[in-house]
Amino acid sequence: MTQQYALPLVDISNIGSDSFEERLQVARDLDKACVEAGFLYIKSAQFDTDIFRRLVDTAKHYFAADIDTKMRSYIGYSENHSGYVPIGEEQFGGGGYDLKEAFDVNYDYPLAEGRRPLLGPNLWPDMPGFREDVLAYYQHIKAIGHQLFRAFALALGLEETHFDAHLQHPPSQLRLIHYPFDPDAKDRPGIGAHTDYECFTLLFATAPGLQVINKQGKWADVPLIENMMIMNISDMMEIMSNGRYVATKHRVKKVKEERYSFPLFFSCDYDHVITPMVKGEAPKYPPLKGGEHLYNQTAQTFAYLKRKIANGELALHNAVPLDSFGLHEAQAKA
């Protein structure tokens, strides 16, 4: 029987307080939780449950459409890796894939100059209210995430506003993920297991199913707690903290119920170079081009990008294997 993982819990309600001491205490609590575990619960008086509810209703309406309707917004048609992701589009090692479909949303702006992969206008479906409800959630959680960047700056001994200049046009992605009801659901080892590529992730989900590798190297269930989000450390924050925080491998187990999941992956600007920033410590990681890393990892899993690589339309530079970061089973047991 899979054990449950007791995640740390951090109340970030004072993250935007006028009191520096209150903001600093949030940063200290965040730092402690991130050192203890790569995953944690966060609660906040800022969370707008009405915006959350509207997003769930919108996702249910959208994914209930027929496949031809959804494929009109296929992600392969987009300029910035946004749109509908059909079942099987994301392929892991050996060609395996999870039973899920998704709709991906990126930072939505025209970007007349300085074109970069993952940045540009989103591809939106022709569904009344979809764009408005999804962007309301995106902007709401983005604002909280940018406050968390300030807390991380304090936790790492930096100026509180250190990240502000690097959050002008980040390729931070929101995913609307639908796991259909599957009465024959069965887990297969390794399928879906990964670390996130960016700095950190804020997750809202409607049903259990998330599993993480605990300190004993075992897969453990992460229970849902009402009115709380789940946060996890990702590859780039592992680098910036010089290994103080470790990205944790996670997956979604096969649960026999319909599930909706809404992770927002926070990154810095595409051209920002990610380096260890802990004062007085020798760097344990080489510098990494943030946007390039994100695009490389994405291109190693999405079928339409793999096809572009195969036919010579796309070439990756400085790509690292998908499992290059985080705590792995063998390390956890050591």
C-alpha positions, -999 to +999 in steps of 0.1 A: +000+000+000+014+034-009+021+056+021+010+093+023+035+121+024+031+147+052+041+179+033+051+210+051+025+238+052+032+275+048+008+303+052+018+330+027-011+354+036+014+381+047+036+378+016+024+412+004+023+428+038+035+464+043+056+451+072+091+439+061+093+417+092+061+399+083+073+394+047+106+381+060+089+356+083+070+342+053+104+339+035+119+320+065+089+297+066+092+291+029+129+284+031+125+259+059+097+240+041+117+239+008+148+226+026+127+199+042+109+188+011+106+196-026+068+199-022+047+218+002+011+231+008+005+268+007-025+286+020-033+323+016-061+348+023-054+360-013-068+329-030-100+338-049-121+306-048-146+320-073-119+323-099-108+288-091-144+275-095-149+293-128-117+277-142-129+242-133-163+248-149-146+262-180-122+232-183-151+208-179-170+225-207-140+227-230-128+191-226-164+177-231-162+189-267-156+164-295-120+158-306-125+175-340-135+207-322-106+206-298-081+198-325-089+231-342-067+246-315-040+219-317-008+231-301+012+223-332-006+251-350+005+278-325+034+303-325+042+300-288+035+264-278-001+270-267-033+252-274-049+217-272-027+187-263-044+155-273-039+122-256-005+107-266+010+140-278+034+140-248+057+111-251+082+099-225+112+076-229+103+045-249+073+062-265+050+057-234+024+084-225-001+092-198-039+090-204-045+127-203-053+157-225-045+193-218-048+229-230-016+249-225-015+287-221+016+309-221+023+346-214-001+361-239+013+391-258+020+400-294+058+403-291+064+424-322+102+423-316+126+400-300+108+368-310+116+338-288+103+302-287+074+299-262+066+336-264+039+352-284+001+353-289-018+323-275-038+301-297-074+303-282-104+281-289-136+295-303-155+290-270-173+319-253-158+328-219-128+305-222-101+331-228-116+354-201-118+327-174-084+312-181-066+345-182-084+356-149-069+326-132-035+330-149-032+367-138-045+359-103-019+331-096+008+350-115+006+379-091+010+355-062+039+337-079+057+370-084+053+377-047+068+343-040+098+352-061+104+381-037+102+357-008+127+334-024+150+363-029+149+370+008+153+333+016+185+332-005+200+363+011+194+386-020+177+419-023+139+414-021+134+429-056+162+408-072+139+389-095+117+418-106+139+427-135+138+391-148+100+387-148+091+411-176+081+385-202+087+350-187+075+319-206+055+309-175+030+283-186-005+274-172-018+239-181-054+228-179-051+190-177-079+165-179-075+129-168-106+110-181-124+084-160-106+051-165-121+020-148-091-001-159-065+023-146-032+006-138+002+022-130+033+014-150+067+020-135+083+053-146+055+066-168+049+102-161+077+106-135+095+139-139+108+171-123+094+204-135+118+225-156+111+260-143+117+277-110+086+265-090+051+253-097+017+263-081-009+235-085-046+234-080-063+200-086-098+186-082-090+150-071-061+131-056-035+112-077-003+131-072+027+111-060+062+122-051+094+104-042+099+108-004+132+108+014+131+070+017+130+067-021+094+054-022+065+068-041+041+085-017+006+099-021+000+136-017-035+142-002-055+172-013-064+198+014-094+220+006-086+257-001-048+250-004-025+248-033+005+225-037+039+241-045+070+223-057+106+233-064+117+229-100+150+225-119+160+262-121+154+269-084+175+239-076+203+256-095+197+291-081+197+278-045+229+258-053+212+226-042+197+240-010+164+232-025+160+200-046+135+194-073+114+164-065+104+138-090+066+133-092+039+117-112+002+112-113-009+077-105-038+060-123-068+069-102-102+055-112-120+089-113-120+119-135-094+145-125-087+181-135-053+196-126-041+232-131-003+237-126+012+271-133+050+268-139+069+299-130+101+308-149+123+339-153+126+357-187+136+336-216+171+351-220+179+351-183+209+330-174+202+307-143+232+305-120+237+296-083+232+327-062+241+316-026+267+340-013+299+324+001+293+290-016+312+275-046+288+269-074+277+233-077+259+238-110+271+253-143+251+283-157+221+274-177+201+295-202+166+295-187+145+297-218+167+274-238+165+248-211+127+250-209+123+247-247+148+219-249+130+198-223+096+206-239+109+195-273+120+162-260+085+152-249+061+167-275+054+148-306+050+178-329+084+192-318+100+158-322+088+157-358+104+191-364+137+178-350+134+147-372+128+166-404+155+192-397+132+222-390+144+224-354+178+218-338+183+218-300+214+233-284+228+224-250+200+200-242+203+178-211+185+146-203+150+149-188+161+134-155+191+156-150+177+173-118+160+163-086+161+136-060+160+102-076+151+069-060+187+057-055+198+091-041+168+092-017+177+058-002+213+067+003 
